Amino acid sequence: MSSFSVEVSKRVFITGLFLLVWLSGCVSPKQLVYFQDISSTPDSIRLAPFSATIRPGDLLSVQVSSLNPEASAFFNPHPAQPLTAAPSTLNSTTPLPAYNGYLVAPDNTITLPLIGKVAVAGLTNVQAASQIQTRLKDYLKEPTVSLRNLNFRITVLGEVARPSLFNISNEQISLPEALGLAGDLTVYGRRDNVLVIREENGKRTSVRLDLTRRDVFQSPYYYLHPNDVVYVEPVKARVASVDRVYQITPIVLSALSFLAIIASRW
């Protein structure tokens, strides 16, 4: 191939690359900025309070201690060992979480050794721990109880860097923190229309939040609840550009191939 043909081929390639980049669309820098209406002066915003309450189906870790460690151990489940996935489904070294705890039954209770059923649904972790502690005083000397929800989880989907299901260890997480766990929104994610889906008491509710405005801090959806789903929609430029790429890319590639063949014959 002559140097002239090589030069023509390079120009054809650069032209095609430019066309594909142009087809990918663009996003205004203003669309990427969070909390745009917060001024540069100190600002105070009252947050909507939230304390997670226990619900049927929750898996609770109940750790009991007292002045008699041997007696306390009777109330503590043995620690679960991580399960290993079968090689046919996952890598053989990939651990699957397995937790020992007390499952909240449909009748709103958990069943503990000796003391039997304890109604915990509708209570916060602190309230439930206090109730269990009171019941344990008949069996232990100066008992203390630590209670955690092992299946507090949220799901983040859509135009984020790492969509996934996340387990929340501290049982409180805000919407911006959840998006941070998912690697933040991509440049194509709509910051002014983030959907939060919530299921509680047999009802499914949803709301769209505008992360470009300060009043999102006052929303009852600012703090996420267990099993909330966060969905980030793509901007119209993203959708339109994908459509254009799928429609025009075969034409562009065919044209580039044709020009490359012509150039190789010169």
Secondary structure, DSSP 8 states (H G I E B T S, - for coil): --HHHHHHHHHHHHHHHHHHHHHT----GGGG-SSTT--SS-----------B--TT-EEEEEEE-S-HHHHHTTS------EE--TTTS-TT-EE-----EE--TTSEEEETTTEEEE-TTSBHHHHHHHHHHHHTTTSSS-EEEEEETT-EEEEEESBSS-EEEE-SSS--BHHHHHHHTT-B-TTEEEEEEEEEEEETTEEEEEEE-TTSGGGGGSTTSB--TT-EEEEEE-HHHHHHHHHHHHHHHHHHHHHHHHHHHHHT-
